[in-house]
Amino acid sequence: MRALVLNLAGAEERMTFQRGQLERLGIAFERVEAVTPETLQPPADDPYWDRWERPMRDAEKAILGSHRAAWARIAAMGAPALVLEDDAWLGDGVPALLAELEVLAGIDHVTLETRGRRKLLGRRHRDCRGIQRLWQDRTGAAAYVLWPAGARKLLARSAARPGLADAVICAAYELSSWQAVPALAIQMDQARAYGLEPPMSTQSSVLPHVRPKGGLAFRLRRIGAQLRMGLRALAHPLAKRVLLAPETLQSSPSRSSPSAP
């Protein structure tokens, strides 16, 4: 299984890190040019972007556009792929899990990530003990495996309504979603929260403390989303809310010469 790395033009340090990490793990990869506010389609001022739970920043719109590009690539490939944001930090267990996942049927999406919030988890998969049914996630889109059927579902959902990339995925109850247990990835801005020293410094382009809230229509959508999550939990009373820790991560991987298939 190959990886698709979402990477902005000019973000060479991040791509160097991913190249070294993926080569060390023996994972084939290709770079997917990340969308910017200037290359965004539809454009940032299109009414389409006013359909989420609050007004979206242009950077957030571009991140969704980047994930949509990866989803379209997977749908065209006809095979599952590991989607990585370029600041995702992977554990050594990823290659073994990918080998197991590649032959599974009936799955749309597996997240490898943990991000400091509890997840609503169900049973383990009978043919892959390293994953559990994921009934509700709340955040995180830095590292996940997506199948073509799941990619088509996410493309259809996001065409009808935008949102933060992770919010679109978490709200897609039509997906057969699963969680790697233990988690096998974190985003580097979470490293110190888990007592780890990140292998490179990163800065998010999305600053949570100044997000605009919007008017009544946005508030009603937010309330509806919260109610929907509550009903989801009630529908799965045997599932458990679990706070996952990541698998032990290596320090900075070796940075070998460029070669992306």
Secondary structure, DSSP 8 states (H G I E B T S, - for coil): --EEEEE-TT-HHHHHHHHHHHHHHT--EEEEE---TTT-SS-TTSGGGGSSSS---HHHHHHHHHHHHHHHHHHHHTS-EEEEETTEEE-TTHHHHHHHHTT--S--EEE-B--SS-EEEEEEETTEEEEEEEEE--S--SEEEE-HHHHHHHHHHHHH----HHHHHHT-TTS-EEEESSB-EEEGGGTGGGT---SS----S--GGG-----HHHHHHHHHHHHHHHHHHHH-TT-EEE---B----SS---------
